[in-house]
Amino acid sequence: MTNQPESKLSFDTQVMDVHLTGLQAEVEAKLRRVRKFREHMQKIDAAGGRTNRQDREKVARALIAQVKEMLDANLQVRETLQELLQTAESVLEDVRR
């Protein structure tokens, strides 16, 4: 019976590692999106008045779409953090046994 709490602790720490890996991937993806967003902003700014209004509107709409993608990613990160919190609380319970 003493092996069961250790086994549960081991399992919960492995689950926590999976959540951390997922969180890291989401954060890295968010950083890539931010870089891409900045590149698009620089294109609009660098173009100044040399491009036509339609082209600038197209780029601005692309920026809006990117922000929406970032918001979706933010929800995914929040869900991952919630799962990580629950798992960390399970680890605490495992350690207390």
Gaussian input, Z-matrix of N, CA and C with variables (Angstrom, degrees):
# hf/3-21g

backbone

0 1
 N
 C     1     B1
 C     2     B2     1     A1
 N     3     B3     2     A2     1     D1
 C     4     B4     3     A3     2     D2
 C     5     B5     4     A4     3     D3
 N     6     B6     5     A5     4     D4
 C     7     B7     6     A6     5     D5
 C     8     B8     7     A7     6     D6
 N     9     B9     8     A8     7     D7
 C    10    B10     9     A9     8     D8
 C    11    B11    10    A10     9     D9
 N    12    B12    11    A11    10    D10
 C    13    B13    12    A12    11    D11
 C    14    B14    13    A13    12    D12
 N    15    B15    14    A14    13    D13
 C    16    B16    15    A15    14    D14
 C    17    B17    16    A16    15    D15
 N    18    B18    17    A17    16    D16
 C    19    B19    18    A18    17    D17
 C    20    B20    19    A19    18    D18
 N    21    B21    20    A20    19    D19
 C    22    B22    21    A21    20    D20
 C    23    B23    22    A22    21    D21
 N    24    B24    23    A23    22    D22
 C    25    B25    24    A24    23    D23
 C    26    B26    25    A25    24    D24
 N    27    B27    26    A26    25    D25
 C    28    B28    27    A27    26    D26
 C    29    B29    28    A28    27    D27
 N    30    B30    29    A29    28    D28
 C    31    B31    30    A30    29    D29
 C    32    B32    31    A31    30    D30
 N    33    B33    32    A32    31    D31
 C    34    B34    33    A33    32    D32
 C    35    B35    34    A34    33    D33
 N    36    B36    35    A35    34    D34
 C    37    B37    36    A36    35    D35
 C    38    B38    37    A37    36    D36
 N    39    B39    38    A38    37    D37
 C    40    B40    39    A39    38    D38
 C    41    B41    40    A40    39    D39
 N    42    B42    41    A41    40    D40
 C    43    B43    42    A42    41    D41
 C    44    B44    43    A43    42    D42
 N    45    B45    44    A44    43    D43
 C    46    B46    45    A45    44    D44
 C    47    B47    46    A46    45    D45
 N    48    B48    47    A47    46    D46
 C    49    B49    48    A48    47    D47
 C    50    B50    49    A49    48    D48
 N    51    B51    50    A50    49    D49
 C    52    B52    51    A51    50    D50
 C    53    B53    52    A52    51    D51
 N    54    B54    53    A53    52    D52
 C    55    B55    54    A54    53    D53
 C    56    B56    55    A55    54    D54
 N    57    B57    56    A56    55    D55
 C    58    B58    57    A57    56    D56
 C    59    B59    58    A58    57    D57
 N    60    B60    59    A59    58    D58
 C    61    B61    60    A60    59    D59
 C    62    B62    61    A61    60    D60
 N    63    B63    62    A62    61    D61
 C    64    B64    63    A63    62    D62
 C    65    B65    64    A64    63    D63
 N    66    B66    65    A65    64    D64
 C    67    B67    66    A66    65    D65
 C    68    B68    67    A67    66    D66
 N    69    B69    68    A68    67    D67
 C    70    B70    69    A69    68    D68
 C    71    B71    70    A70    69    D69
 N    72    B72    71    A71    70    D70
 C    73    B73    72    A72    71    D71
 C    74    B74    73    A73    72    D72
 N    75    B75    74    A74    73    D73
 C    76    B76    75    A75    74    D74
 C    77    B77    76    A76    75    D75
 N    78    B78    77    A77    76    D76
 C    79    B79    78    A78    77    D77
 C    80    B80    79    A79    78    D78
 N    81    B81    80    A80    79    D79
 C    82    B82    81    A81    80    D80
 C    83    B83    82    A82    81    D81
 N    84    B84    83    A83    82    D82
 C    85    B85    84    A84    83    D83
 C    86    B86    85    A85    84    D84
 N    87    B87    86    A86    85    D85
 C    88    B88    87    A87    86    D86
 C    89    B89    88    A88    87    D87
 N    90    B90    89    A89    88    D88
 C    91    B91    90    A90    89    D89
 C    92    B92    91    A91    90    D90
 N    93    B93    92    A92    91    D91
 C    94    B94    93    A93    92    D92
 C    95    B95    94    A94    93    D93
 N    96    B96    95    A95    94    D94
 C    97    B97    96    A96    95    D95
 C    98    B98    97    A97    96    D96
 N    99    B99    98    A98    97    D97
 C   100   B100    99    A99    98    D98
 C   101   B101   100   A100    99    D99
 N   102   B102   101   A101   100   D100
 C   103   B103   102   A102   101   D101
 C   104   B104   103   A103   102   D102
 N   105   B105   104   A104   103   D103
 C   106   B106   105   A105   104   D104
 C   107   B107   106   A106   105   D105
 N   108   B108   107   A107   106   D106
 C   109   B109   108   A108   107   D107
 C   110   B110   109   A109   108   D108
 N   111   B111   110   A110   109   D109
 C   112   B112   111   A111   110   D110
 C   113   B113   112   A112   111   D111
 N   114   B114   113   A113   112   D112
 C   115   B115   114   A114   113   D113
 C   116   B116   115   A115   114   D114
 N   117   B117   116   A116   115   D115
 C   118   B118   117   A117   116   D116
 C   119   B119   118   A118   117   D117
 N   120   B120   119   A119   118   D118
 C   121   B121   120   A120   119   D119
 C   122   B122   121   A121   120   D120
 N   123   B123   122   A122   121   D121
 C   124   B124   123   A123   122   D122
 C   125   B125   124   A124   123   D123
 N   126   B126   125   A125   124   D124
 C   127   B127   126   A126   125   D125
 C   128   B128   127   A127   126   D126
 N   129   B129   128   A128   127   D127
 C   130   B130   129   A129   128   D128
 C   131   B131   130   A130   129   D129
 N   132   B132   131   A131   130   D130
 C   133   B133   132   A132   131   D131
 C   134   B134   133   A133   132   D132
 N   135   B135   134   A134   133   D133
 C   136   B136   135   A135   134   D134
 C   137   B137   136   A136   135   D135
 N   138   B138   137   A137   136   D136
 C   139   B139   138   A138   137   D137
 C   140   B140   139   A139   138   D138
 N   141   B141   140   A140   139   D139
 C   142   B142   141   A141   140   D140
 C   143   B143   142   A142   141   D141
 N   144   B144   143   A143   142   D142
 C   145   B145   144   A144   143   D143
 C   146   B146   145   A145   144   D144
 N   147   B147   146   A146   145   D145
 C   148   B148   147   A147   146   D146
 C   149   B149   148   A148   147   D147
 N   150   B150   149   A149   148   D148
 C   151   B151   150   A150   149   D149
 C   152   B152   151   A151   150   D150
 N   153   B153   152   A152   151   D151
 C   154   B154   153   A153   152   D152
 C   155   B155   154   A154   153   D153
 N   156   B156   155   A155   154   D154
 C   157   B157   156   A156   155   D155
 C   158   B158   157   A157   156   D156
 N   159   B159   158   A158   157   D157
 C   160   B160   159   A159   158   D158
 C   161   B161   160   A160   159   D159
 N   162   B162   161   A161   160   D160
 C   163   B163   162   A162   161   D161
 C   164   B164   163   A163   162   D162
 N   165   B165   164   A164   163   D163
 C   166   B166   165   A165   164   D164
 C   167   B167   166   A166   165   D165
 N   168   B168   167   A167   166   D166
 C   169   B169   168   A168   167   D167
 C   170   B170   169   A169   168   D168
 N   171   B171   170   A170   169   D169
 C   172   B172   171   A171   170   D170
 C   173   B173   172   A172   171   D171
 N   174   B174   173   A173   172   D172
 C   175   B175   174   A174   173   D173
 C   176   B176   175   A175   174   D174
 N   177   B177   176   A176   175   D175
 C   178   B178   177   A177   176   D176
 C   179   B179   178   A178   177   D177
 N   180   B180   179   A179   178   D178
 C   181   B181   180   A180   179   D179
 C   182   B182   181   A181   180   D180
 N   183   B183   182   A182   181   D181
 C   184   B184   183   A183   182   D182
 C   185   B185   184   A184   183   D183
 N   186   B186   185   A185   184   D184
 C   187   B187   186   A186   185   D185
 C   188   B188   187   A187   186   D186
 N   189   B189   188   A188   187   D187
 C   190   B190   189   A189   188   D188
 C   191   B191   190   A190   189   D189
 N   192   B192   191   A191   190   D190
 C   193   B193   192   A192   191   D191
 C   194   B194   193   A193   192   D192
 N   195   B195   194   A194   193   D193
 C   196   B196   195   A195   194   D194
 C   197   B197   196   A196   195   D195
 N   198   B198   197   A197   196   D196
 C   199   B199   198   A198   197   D197
 C   200   B200   199   A199   198   D198
 N   201   B201   200   A200   199   D199
 C   202   B202   201   A201   200   D200
 C   203   B203   202   A202   201   D201
 N   204   B204   203   A203   202   D202
 C   205   B205   204   A204   203   D203
 C   206   B206   205   A205   204   D204
 N   207   B207   206   A206   205   D205
 C   208   B208   207   A207   206   D206
 C   209   B209   208   A208   207   D207
 N   210   B210   209   A209   208   D208
 C   211   B211   210   A210   209   D209
 C   212   B212   211   A211   210   D210
 N   213   B213   212   A212   211   D211
 C   214   B214   213   A213   212   D212
 C   215   B215   214   A214   213   D213
 N   216   B216   215   A215   214   D214
 C   217   B217   216   A216   215   D215
 C   218   B218   217   A217   216   D216
 N   219   B219   218   A218   217   D217
 C   220   B220   219   A219   218   D218
 C   221   B221   220   A220   219   D219
 N   222   B222   221   A221   220   D220
 C   223   B223   222   A222   221   D221
 C   224   B224   223   A223   222   D222
 N   225   B225   224   A224   223   D223
 C   226   B226   225   A225   224   D224
 C   227   B227   226   A226   225   D225
 N   228   B228   227   A227   226   D226
 C   229   B229   228   A228   227   D227
 C   230   B230   229   A229   228   D228
 N   231   B231   230   A230   229   D229
 C   232   B232   231   A231   230   D230
 C   233   B233   232   A232   231   D231
 N   234   B234   233   A233   232   D232
 C   235   B235   234   A234   233   D233
 C   236   B236   235   A235   234   D234
 N   237   B237   236   A236   235   D235
 C   238   B238   237   A237   236   D236
 C   239   B239   238   A238   237   D237
 N   240   B240   239   A239   238   D238
 C   241   B241   240   A240   239   D239
 C   242   B242   241   A241   240   D240
 N   243   B243   242   A242   241   D241
 C   244   B244   243   A243   242   D242
 C   245   B245   244   A244   243   D243
 N   246   B246   245   A245   244   D244
 C   247   B247   246   A246   245   D245
 C   248   B248   247   A247   246   D246
 N   249   B249   248   A248   247   D247
 C   250   B250   249   A249   248   D248
 C   251   B251   250   A250   249   D249
 N   252   B252   251   A251   250   D250
 C   253   B253   252   A252   251   D251
 C   254   B254   253   A253   252   D252
 N   255   B255   254   A254   253   D253
 C   256   B256   255   A255   254   D254
 C   257   B257   256   A256   255   D255
 N   258   B258   257   A257   256   D256
 C   259   B259   258   A258   257   D257
 C   260   B260   259   A259   258   D258
 N   261   B261   260   A260   259   D259
 C   262   B262   261   A261   260   D260
 C   263   B263   262   A262   261   D261
 N   264   B264   263   A263   262   D262
 C   265   B265   264   A264   263   D263
 C   266   B266   265   A265   264   D264
 N   267   B267   266   A266   265   D265
 C   268   B268   267   A267   266   D266
 C   269   B269   268   A268   267   D267
 N   270   B270   269   A269   268   D268
 C   271   B271   270   A270   269   D269
 C   272   B272   271   A271   270   D270
 N   273   B273   272   A272   271   D271
 C   274   B274   273   A273   272   D272
 C   275   B275   274   A274   273   D273
 N   276   B276   275   A275   274   D274
 C   277   B277   276   A276   275   D275
 C   278   B278   277   A277   276   D276
 N   279   B279   278   A278   277   D277
 C   280   B280   279   A279   278   D278
 C   281   B281   280   A280   279   D279
 N   282   B282   281   A281   280   D280
 C   283   B283   282   A282   281   D281
 C   284   B284   283   A283   282   D282
 N   285   B285   284   A284   283   D283
 C   286   B286   285   A285   284   D284
 C   287   B287   286   A286   285   D285
 N   288   B288   287   A287   286   D286
 C   289   B289   288   A288   287   D287
 C   290   B290   289   A289   288   D288

   B1=1.4294
   B2=1.5298
   B3=1.3220
   B4=1.4625
   B5=1.5175
   B6=1.3067
   B7=1.4639
   B8=1.5271
   B9=1.3276
   B10=1.4671
   B11=1.5311
   B12=1.3281
   B13=1.4715
   B14=1.5367
   B15=1.3280
   B16=1.4639
   B17=1.5214
   B18=1.3219
   B19=1.4599
   B20=1.5276
   B21=1.3283
   B22=1.4657
   B23=1.5262
   B24=1.3173
   B25=1.4629
   B26=1.5211
   B27=1.3202
   B28=1.4592
   B29=1.5261
   B30=1.3128
   B31=1.4612
   B32=1.5222
   B33=1.3309
   B34=1.4662
   B35=1.5252
   B36=1.3279
   B37=1.4664
   B38=1.5258
   B39=1.3234
   B40=1.4645
   B41=1.5273
   B42=1.3199
   B43=1.4689
   B44=1.5248
   B45=1.3254
   B46=1.4604
   B47=1.5282
   B48=1.3090
   B49=1.4616
   B50=1.5297
   B51=1.3177
   B52=1.4690
   B53=1.5288
   B54=1.3238
   B55=1.4662
   B56=1.5311
   B57=1.3284
   B58=1.4657
   B59=1.5204
   B60=1.3158
   B61=1.4695
   B62=1.5214
   B63=1.3230
   B64=1.4617
   B65=1.5162
   B66=1.3206
   B67=1.4621
   B68=1.5221
   B69=1.3256
   B70=1.4665
   B71=1.5274
   B72=1.3239
   B73=1.4647
   B74=1.5231
   B75=1.3341
   B76=1.4636
   B77=1.5255
   B78=1.3227
   B79=1.4625
   B80=1.5307
   B81=1.3299
   B82=1.4616
   B83=1.5261
   B84=1.3277
   B85=1.4658
   B86=1.5281
   B87=1.3215
   B88=1.4661
   B89=1.5307
   B90=1.3170
   B91=1.4679
   B92=1.5278
   B93=1.3291
   B94=1.4731
   B95=1.5307
   B96=1.3230
   B97=1.4675
   B98=1.5262
   B99=1.3286
   B100=1.4644
   B101=1.5274
   B102=1.3258
   B103=1.4676
   B104=1.5256
   B105=1.3287
   B106=1.4621
   B107=1.5339
   B108=1.3074
   B109=1.4596
   B110=1.5285
   B111=1.3275
   B112=1.4710
   B113=1.5260
   B114=1.3277
   B115=1.4711
   B116=1.5282
   B117=1.3295
   B118=1.4590
   B119=1.5226
   B120=1.3188
   B121=1.4710
   B122=1.5223
   B123=1.3171
   B124=1.4663
   B125=1.5219
   B126=1.3310
   B127=1.4660
   B128=1.5235
   B129=1.3129
   B130=1.4661
   B131=1.5236
   B132=1.3179
   B133=1.4608
   B134=1.5227
   B135=1.3385
   B136=1.4669
   B137=1.5229
   B138=1.3256
   B139=1.4600
   B140=1.5206
   B141=1.3245
   B142=1.4643
   B143=1.5123
   B144=1.2962
   B145=1.4540
   B146=1.5132
   B147=1.3325
   B148=1.4649
   B149=1.5245
   B150=1.3058
   B151=1.4705
   B152=1.5210
   B153=1.2995
   B154=1.4620
   B155=1.5266
   B156=1.2770
   B157=1.4578
   B158=1.5287
   B159=1.3290
   B160=1.4676
   B161=1.5263
   B162=1.3231
   B163=1.4642
   B164=1.5296
   B165=1.3156
   B166=1.4632
   B167=1.5238
   B168=1.3260
   B169=1.4694
   B170=1.5246
   B171=1.3131
   B172=1.4703
   B173=1.5296
   B174=1.3196
   B175=1.4644
   B176=1.5263
   B177=1.3325
   B178=1.4640
   B179=1.5287
   B180=1.3319
   B181=1.4752
   B182=1.5327
   B183=1.3146
   B184=1.4692
   B185=1.5282
   B186=1.3274
   B187=1.4664
   B188=1.5286
   B189=1.3249
   B190=1.4709
   B191=1.5259
   B192=1.3175
   B193=1.4706
   B194=1.5295
   B195=1.3298
   B196=1.4663
   B197=1.5208
   B198=1.3367
   B199=1.4629
   B200=1.5332
   B201=1.3173
   B202=1.4668
   B203=1.5237
   B204=1.3322
   B205=1.4608
   B206=1.5253
   B207=1.3421
   B208=1.4644
   B209=1.5247
   B210=1.3287
   B211=1.4660
   B212=1.5284
   B213=1.3284
   B214=1.4673
   B215=1.5201
   B216=1.3250
   B217=1.4633
   B218=1.5224
   B219=1.3332
   B220=1.4541
   B221=1.5308
   B222=1.3203
   B223=1.4639
   B224=1.5288
   B225=1.3265
   B226=1.4569
   B227=1.5267
   B228=1.3323
   B229=1.4639
   B230=1.5264
   B231=1.3144
   B232=1.4757
   B233=1.5312
   B234=1.3235
   B235=1.4650
   B236=1.5241
   B237=1.3215
   B238=1.4669
   B239=1.5285
   B240=1.3326
   B241=1.4654
   B242=1.5306
   B243=1.3205
   B244=1.4694
   B245=1.5353
   B246=1.3250
   B247=1.4611
   B248=1.5274
   B249=1.3261
   B250=1.4574
   B251=1.5254
   B252=1.3255
   B253=1.4583
   B254=1.5254
   B255=1.3194
   B256=1.4716
   B257=1.5259
   B258=1.3216
   B259=1.4619
   B260=1.5254
   B261=1.3313
   B262=1.4688
   B263=1.5276
   B264=1.3221
   B265=1.4725
   B266=1.5304
   B267=1.3266
   B268=1.4716
   B269=1.5156
   B270=1.3337
   B271=1.4772
   B272=1.5270
   B273=1.3203
   B274=1.4595
   B275=1.5302
   B276=1.3114
   B277=1.4779
   B278=1.5247
   B279=1.3349
   B280=1.4542
   B281=1.5352
   B282=1.3247
   B283=1.4635
   B284=1.5233
   B285=1.3087
   B286=1.4807
   B287=1.5237
   B288=1.3147
   B289=1.4838
   B290=1.4800
   A1=112.62
   A2=117.06
   A3=119.29
   A4=111.46
   A5=117.85
   A6=121.72
   A7=111.58
   A8=116.69
   A9=120.21
   A10=112.61
   A11=121.09
   A12=119.44
   A13=111.96
   A14=117.90
   A15=120.84
   A16=110.81
   A17=116.40
   A18=121.40
   A19=110.31
   A20=116.98
   A21=121.41
   A22=110.01
   A23=117.42
   A24=121.76
   A25=110.14
   A26=116.34
   A27=120.94
   A28=110.90
   A29=115.97
   A30=120.41
   A31=110.87
   A32=116.93
   A33=120.60
   A34=111.73
   A35=117.58
   A36=118.79
   A37=110.72
   A38=117.81
   A39=120.50
   A40=110.62
   A41=116.81
   A42=121.07
   A43=109.40
   A44=116.03
   A45=120.60
   A46=110.37
   A47=117.11
   A48=120.88
   A49=110.90
   A50=116.90
   A51=120.76
   A52=110.13
   A53=117.02
   A54=120.44
   A55=111.02
   A56=116.76
   A57=120.13
   A58=111.42
   A59=116.71
   A60=120.29
   A61=110.40
   A62=116.40
   A63=120.61
   A64=111.67
   A65=116.50
   A66=120.92
   A67=110.73
   A68=115.86
   A69=120.10
   A70=110.45
   A71=117.14
   A72=120.76
   A73=110.94
   A74=117.30
   A75=120.74
   A76=111.58
   A77=116.92
   A78=120.54
   A79=110.25
   A80=116.50
   A81=119.56
   A82=111.25
   A83=117.14
   A84=120.81
   A85=109.97
   A86=116.33
   A87=120.23
   A88=109.97
   A89=117.41
   A90=120.69
   A91=111.20
   A92=116.59
   A93=119.74
   A94=110.24
   A95=116.69
   A96=120.16
   A97=111.37
   A98=116.69
   A99=120.50
   A100=109.80
   A101=116.62
   A102=120.26
   A103=111.17
   A104=115.55
   A105=120.76
   A106=110.21
   A107=116.86
   A108=121.91
   A109=109.81
   A110=115.92
   A111=119.76
   A112=111.57
   A113=116.06
   A114=119.76
   A115=110.36
   A116=116.96
   A117=120.22
   A118=111.23
   A119=116.93
   A120=119.68
   A121=110.39
   A122=116.27
   A123=119.97
   A124=111.00
   A125=116.70
   A126=119.83
   A127=110.46
   A128=117.28
   A129=120.49
   A130=109.41
   A131=116.16
   A132=121.07
   A133=111.35
   A134=116.99
   A135=120.78
   A136=111.38
   A137=116.05
   A138=119.65
   A139=111.15
   A140=115.50
   A141=119.26
   A142=110.70
   A143=117.34
   A144=121.14
   A145=112.71
   A146=117.55
   A147=120.32
   A148=113.35
   A149=117.75
   A150=119.44
   A151=109.07
   A152=114.07
   A153=116.30
   A154=111.09
   A155=114.47
   A156=121.55
   A157=112.20
   A158=117.45
   A159=121.31
   A160=111.45
   A161=116.60
   A162=120.17
   A163=111.33
   A164=115.91
   A165=120.03
   A166=110.71
   A167=116.94
   A168=119.93
   A169=110.58
   A170=116.26
   A171=120.94
   A172=110.35
   A173=116.61
   A174=120.24
   A175=110.30
   A176=117.57
   A177=121.09
   A178=110.74
   A179=117.00
   A180=120.21
   A181=110.80
   A182=116.69
   A183=120.52
   A184=110.20
   A185=116.84
   A186=120.64
   A187=110.58
   A188=116.48
   A189=120.39
   A190=110.25
   A191=116.84
   A192=120.92
   A193=110.54
   A194=116.48
   A195=119.86
   A196=111.64
   A197=117.00
   A198=120.03
   A199=109.91
   A200=116.75
   A201=120.08
   A202=110.97
   A203=117.53
   A204=121.15
   A205=110.72
   A206=116.12
   A207=120.17
   A208=110.97
   A209=116.52
   A210=119.71
   A211=110.66
   A212=117.07
   A213=120.80
   A214=110.48
   A215=116.48
   A216=120.69
   A217=110.27
   A218=116.10
   A219=120.12
   A220=110.37
   A221=117.20
   A222=120.81
   A223=110.61
   A224=116.87
   A225=120.99
   A226=110.78
   A227=116.25
   A228=120.04
   A229=109.55
   A230=116.78
   A231=120.24
   A232=110.79
   A233=117.04
   A234=120.55
   A235=110.92
   A236=116.41
   A237=120.35
   A238=110.17
   A239=116.50
   A240=119.68
   A241=111.32
   A242=117.61
   A243=120.98
   A244=109.93
   A245=116.38
   A246=120.39
   A247=110.64
   A248=116.28
   A249=120.95
   A250=110.27
   A251=117.19
   A252=121.41
   A253=111.36
   A254=116.30
   A255=120.19
   A256=111.16
   A257=115.50
   A258=119.18
   A259=110.85
   A260=117.48
   A261=120.67
   A262=110.34
   A263=116.46
   A264=119.80
   A265=110.81
   A266=117.05
   A267=120.61
   A268=110.66
   A269=115.68
   A270=119.45
   A271=109.27
   A272=117.25
   A273=120.76
   A274=110.31
   A275=116.09
   A276=119.86
   A277=110.82
   A278=116.84
   A279=120.92
   A280=110.65
   A281=116.38
   A282=120.95
   A283=110.96
   A284=116.54
   A285=120.94
   A286=112.42
   A287=118.33
   A288=120.83
   A289=112.06
   D1=-28.65
   D2=179.25
   D3=-69.06
   D4=-20.52
   D5=179.52
   D6=-76.20
   D7=-27.97
   D8=-176.76
   D9=-62.89
   D10=-46.31
   D11=178.15
   D12=-63.06
   D13=-37.25
   D14=177.83
   D15=-65.78
   D16=-38.57
   D17=178.06
   D18=-65.42
   D19=-41.34
   D20=178.31
   D21=-65.72
   D22=-41.76
   D23=177.84
   D24=-60.61
   D25=-44.69
   D26=178.98
   D27=-61.50
   D28=-44.78
   D29=178.68
   D30=-61.56
   D31=-47.16
   D32=-177.70
   D33=-64.52
   D34=-36.92
   D35=177.98
   D36=-69.30
   D37=-32.80
   D38=175.36
   D39=-67.26
   D40=-40.99
   D41=177.13
   D42=-62.02
   D43=-41.62
   D44=178.46
   D45=-61.11
   D46=-40.49
   D47=178.44
   D48=-63.12
   D49=-39.35
   D50=177.15
   D51=-62.68
   D52=-44.48
   D53=178.30
   D54=-62.32
   D55=-41.06
   D56=179.05
   D57=-64.37
   D58=-38.67
   D59=177.57
   D60=-63.85
   D61=-43.47
   D62=177.31
   D63=-63.42
   D64=-40.93
   D65=178.91
   D66=-63.67
   D67=-43.97
   D68=179.05
   D69=-60.32
   D70=-43.21
   D71=179.38
   D72=-62.08
   D73=-41.88
   D74=179.64
   D75=-65.73
   D76=-41.19
   D77=179.80
   D78=-65.89
   D79=-42.47
   D80=178.07
   D81=-63.31
   D82=-39.03
   D83=177.23
   D84=-64.26
   D85=-39.36
   D86=179.17
   D87=-64.05
   D88=-40.73
   D89=178.32
   D90=-62.87
   D91=-39.69
   D92=176.97
   D93=-63.20
   D94=-40.99
   D95=179.48
   D96=-64.68
   D97=-38.69
   D98=178.63
   D99=-63.98
   D100=-42.96
   D101=177.42
   D102=-59.23
   D103=-45.70
   D104=-179.96
   D105=-63.00
   D106=-40.11
   D107=178.50
   D108=-60.53
   D109=-46.52
   D110=179.15
   D111=-61.14
   D112=-39.89
   D113=178.72
   D114=-60.58
   D115=-43.28
   D116=178.57
   D117=-64.97
   D118=-40.38
   D119=178.50
   D120=-62.55
   D121=-40.80
   D122=179.71
   D123=-65.19
   D124=-35.11
   D125=177.94
   D126=-64.25
   D127=-41.66
   D128=178.80
   D129=-64.61
   D130=-46.79
   D131=-177.19
   D132=-66.29
   D133=-42.76
   D134=-178.14
   D135=-67.29
   D136=-31.96
   D137=-178.26
   D138=-67.68
   D139=-29.29
   D140=-179.29
   D141=52.84
   D142=-131.36
   D143=-179.62
   D144=-93.88
   D145=8.47
   D146=-175.27
   D147=-78.00
   D148=-17.50
   D149=179.62
   D150=-104.95
   D151=159.53
   D152=-178.96
   D153=-79.45
   D154=165.75
   D155=-175.56
   D156=-61.04
   D157=-39.21
   D158=-179.85
   D159=-60.95
   D160=-43.60
   D161=179.64
   D162=-63.28
   D163=-42.40
   D164=179.97
   D165=-67.16
   D166=-37.24
   D167=176.70
   D168=-64.88
   D169=-39.46
   D170=179.08
   D171=-60.81
   D172=-45.21
   D173=178.99
   D174=-65.75
   D175=-40.14
   D176=178.54
   D177=-62.63
   D178=-39.36
   D179=176.78
   D180=-65.84
   D181=-36.20
   D182=176.35
   D183=-63.41
   D184=-37.69
   D185=177.32
   D186=-64.00
   D187=-41.76
   D188=178.30
   D189=-61.64
   D190=-43.37
   D191=178.72
   D192=-61.90
   D193=-39.58
   D194=179.06
   D195=-65.48
   D196=-39.35
   D197=178.15
   D198=-63.26
   D199=-41.07
   D200=177.90
   D201=-62.09
   D202=-40.10
   D203=176.33
   D204=-62.31
   D205=-40.42
   D206=178.68
   D207=-63.95
   D208=-38.68
   D209=177.75
   D210=-63.33
   D211=-41.65
   D212=176.68
   D213=-61.42
   D214=-43.39
   D215=179.04
   D216=-63.31
   D217=-36.17
   D218=179.72
   D219=-63.66
   D220=-38.28
   D221=176.74
   D222=-64.53
   D223=-39.45
   D224=178.28
   D225=-64.98
   D226=-40.27
   D227=178.01
   D228=-64.52
   D229=-41.62
   D230=178.81
   D231=-60.87
   D232=-44.25
   D233=178.26
   D234=-61.71
   D235=-42.28
   D236=179.40
   D237=-63.95
   D238=-40.83
   D239=178.21
   D240=-65.22
   D241=-36.91
   D242=176.93
   D243=-63.00
   D244=-44.32
   D245=178.57
   D246=-65.07
   D247=-39.10
   D248=178.00
   D249=-63.15
   D250=-42.08
   D251=177.78
   D252=-60.74
   D253=-45.74
   D254=179.53
   D255=-62.07
   D256=-41.14
   D257=179.84
   D258=-68.40
   D259=-39.95
   D260=178.21
   D261=-62.97
   D262=-37.63
   D263=176.43
   D264=-65.91
   D265=-35.87
   D266=176.05
   D267=-65.75
   D268=-39.35
   D269=178.23
   D270=-62.51
   D271=-42.88
   D272=178.54
   D273=-59.05
   D274=-45.15
   D275=178.02
   D276=-61.80
   D277=-41.27
   D278=179.35
   D279=-61.30
   D280=-41.26
   D281=-178.34
   D282=-68.42
   D283=-33.82
   D284=-179.37
   D285=-70.34
   D286=-20.11
   D287=-176.90
   D288=-77.78

